[in-house]
Amino acid sequence: MPVSEPSRPWQHQKHEQILRKDSPIAFAQLSELALPHLVSFLQQEFPQVEGHDCETAVIDCLLNYYAAPEKYDPEKITLFAYLRMASRHDLLNALDRNNRRKRPLHSIDEPAIQPQLVSDTTSESDLEELAEWLGSSSRQEILQRFEATLNNMDRQLFLLMLNGVRESEPYAEILHLDTLPAAEQRREVKRAKDRLTKSLSRFAKRQEVDSR
């Protein structure tokens, strides 16, 4: 990360204080460190996006967390990792909303997303059928239908895939693999993404059958 994050015990303490509402300054203390960290993270991830938009996404992310801190599970990932993913998601949503004002909503079968949903282990016939079904559905429709069938961990992984995240680190954090060597992390992350891709392919086939 371009800006270092505080220790995990410190993050856990602030979260507990915010969750229990027993410290009037806990959120201010968290924001003081998290805001520059998250803005720097987004600016590195999205160098083409204006700094103001990154800052707005971070502020929205922090306020959303403060409004519902119980949504964060400290047993899975660190608070700052959770906020990084949330701020990235908020920024992508904001960019999507801006894009919708200028052009029709793209389907999931677009260059930035499709490579994340196609694995080397998927058969050619599966890809043809999957591409046909994906091409007839919007990204949001697919997310709502398929996401509803997933458990919480797979839902987080699939959301990263939909948003075109290529780096292994966010996936590894969700899978609790961040202590493994980088090569092993990449291997396990690819395995998880392949599994979700196959699940999506099977789901697409069922949708096609049900619509007949």
C-alpha positions in Angstrom: 0.0 0.0 0.0 1.3 3.5 -0.8 0.3 4.7 2.7 1.0 2.3 5.6 -1.9 1.1 7.7 -1.9 0.8 11.5 -1.4 -2.5 13.3 -4.2 -5.1 13.3 -4.8 -4.7 17.1 -5.2 -1.0 16.6 -7.7 -1.5 13.8 -9.6 -4.1 15.9 -9.8 -1.8 18.9 -11.2 1.1 16.8 -13.8 -1.1 15.2 -14.9 -2.4 18.6 -15.1 1.1 20.0 -17.2 2.2 17.0 -19.3 -0.9 17.1 -20.1 -0.4 20.8 -20.3 3.4 20.5 -18.3 3.7 23.7 -15.8 6.2 22.4 -16.8 9.6 20.9 -13.5 10.0 19.1 -12.9 6.5 17.8 -14.3 7.2 14.3 -12.4 10.5 14.1 -9.2 8.7 15.0 -9.9 6.0 12.4 -10.8 8.5 9.7 -7.6 10.5 10.4 -5.5 7.5 9.3 -7.9 5.8 6.9 -8.8 8.7 4.7 -5.3 9.5 3.3 -4.6 5.7 3.1 -7.7 5.0 1.1 -7.4 8.1 -1.1 -3.8 7.1 -1.9 -4.9 3.5 -2.6 -7.6 4.7 -5.1 -5.4 7.1 -6.8 -2.8 4.3 -7.4 -5.6 2.0 -8.6 -7.3 4.6 -10.8 -4.7 7.1 -11.9 -7.1 8.4 -14.6 -9.7 9.4 -12.0 -9.7 12.9 -10.6 -8.6 13.2 -6.9 -11.9 14.8 -5.9 -13.8 11.7 -7.1 -11.5 9.4 -5.1 -11.9 11.5 -2.0 -15.7 11.5 -2.4 -15.7 7.7 -2.7 -13.6 7.4 0.4 -15.8 9.7 2.5 -18.9 7.8 1.4 -17.1 4.5 2.3 -16.2 5.7 5.8 -19.7 7.1 6.5 -21.3 3.9 5.2 -19.0 1.9 7.5 -19.8 4.2 10.5 -23.5 3.8 9.8 -23.4 0.0 9.9 -20.1 -1.2 11.4 -21.7 -4.6 12.1 -21.4 -5.5 8.4 -17.7 -5.8 8.8 -16.4 -9.2 10.1 -13.0 -8.8 11.8 -12.5 -12.6 11.7 -12.1 -12.5 7.9 -9.9 -9.5 7.0 -8.4 -6.4 8.5 -10.6 -3.3 8.8 -8.3 -1.4 6.4 -8.5 -4.2 3.8 -12.3 -4.2 4.2 -12.3 -0.4 3.7 -10.1 -0.6 0.6 -12.5 -3.0 -1.0 -15.5 -0.9 0.0 -14.0 2.3 -1.2 -13.0 0.7 -4.5 -16.5 -0.6 -4.9 -18.0 2.8 -4.1 -15.8 4.5 -6.7 -16.6 1.9 -9.4 -20.3 2.4 -8.6 -19.9 6.2 -8.9 -18.0 5.8 -12.2 -20.7 3.4 -13.5 -23.4 5.9 -12.6 -21.6 8.7 -14.5 -21.1 6.4 -17.5 -24.8 5.5 -17.6 -25.6 9.1 -18.1 -23.5 9.2 -21.2 -24.1 5.7 -22.7 -26.3 2.6 -22.4 -25.3 0.1 -19.6 -22.8 -2.4 -20.9 -23.5 -6.1 -20.6 -21.1 -8.3 -18.6 -19.6 -9.5 -21.9 -17.3 -6.5 -22.2 -13.5 -6.6 -22.5 -12.7 -5.3 -19.0 -14.8 -8.0 -17.3 -15.1 -11.0 -19.6 -11.5 -12.2 -19.1 -12.1 -12.4 -15.4 -15.1 -14.8 -16.0 -13.4 -17.1 -18.5 -10.9 -19.6 -17.3 -8.6 -22.0 -19.2 -10.5 -24.9 -17.6 -13.9 -23.9 -19.2 -14.8 -25.9 -22.3 -15.3 -24.2 -25.7 -19.0 -25.2 -25.8 -19.5 -23.8 -22.3 -18.0 -20.5 -23.3 -20.2 -20.3 -26.4 -23.4 -20.9 -24.4 -22.2 -18.7 -21.5 -21.3 -15.8 -23.9 -24.7 -16.0 -25.5 -26.6 -15.8 -22.2 -24.3 -13.1 -20.8 -24.7 -11.0 -23.9 -28.5 -10.9 -23.4 -28.4 -9.8 -19.7 -27.2 -6.6 -18.0 -24.4 -6.7 -15.5 -26.7 -5.8 -12.7 -29.2 -8.5 -13.6 -26.5 -11.1 -13.5 -25.1 -9.9 -10.2 -28.6 -10.1 -8.6 -29.5 -13.5 -10.0 -26.2 -15.3 -9.5 -25.1 -13.5 -6.4 -28.2 -14.7 -4.6 -27.0 -18.3 -5.0 -23.6 -17.7 -3.3 -22.4 -17.8 0.2 -20.9 -14.7 1.7 -17.3 -15.5 0.8 -18.1 -16.4 -2.8 -20.3 -13.3 -3.1 -17.3 -11.1 -2.2 -15.1 -13.0 -4.7 -17.6 -12.7 -7.4 -18.0 -9.0 -6.8 -14.3 -8.5 -7.3 -14.5 -10.5 -10.5 -17.4 -8.4 -11.8 -15.4 -5.3 -11.1 -12.4 -6.5 -13.1 -10.0 -6.9 -10.2 -6.9 -8.7 -11.4 -4.6 -8.5 -8.4 -4.5 -11.6 -6.2 -4.2 -9.7 -2.9 -8.0 -8.8 -2.5 -9.0 -12.3 -3.3 -6.4 -13.8 -1.0 -7.6 -11.6 1.9 -11.1 -12.8 1.5 -9.9 -16.4 1.3 -7.7 -16.0 4.4 -4.6 -16.8 2.3 -2.7 -13.6 2.9 -0.1 -15.5 5.1 0.8 -17.9 2.3 3.6 -17.3 -0.3 2.6 -15.2 -3.3 2.8 -18.0 -5.8 0.6 -20.2 -3.6 -1.8 -17.4 -3.2 -2.1 -16.9 -7.0 -2.6 -20.6 -7.5 -5.4 -20.8 -4.9 -7.0 -17.6 -6.1 -7.1 -18.9 -9.7 -8.7 -22.1 -8.4 -11.4 -20.2 -6.6 -12.1 -18.0 -9.7 -12.2 -21.1 -11.9 -14.8 -22.7 -9.6 -17.0 -19.6 -9.7 -16.7 -19.4 -13.5 -17.9 -23.0 -13.8 -20.7 -22.2 -11.3 -21.7 -19.2 -13.4 -21.6 -21.4 -16.6 -23.9 -24.0 -15.0 -26.2 -21.2 -13.7 -26.4 -19.7 -17.2 -27.4 -23.1 -18.7 -30.2 -23.5 -16.1 -31.5 -20.0 -16.8 -31.6 -20.8 -20.5 -33.5 -24.0 -19.9 -36.0 -22.3 -17.5 -36.7 -19.5 -20.0 -37.8 -22.0 -22.7 
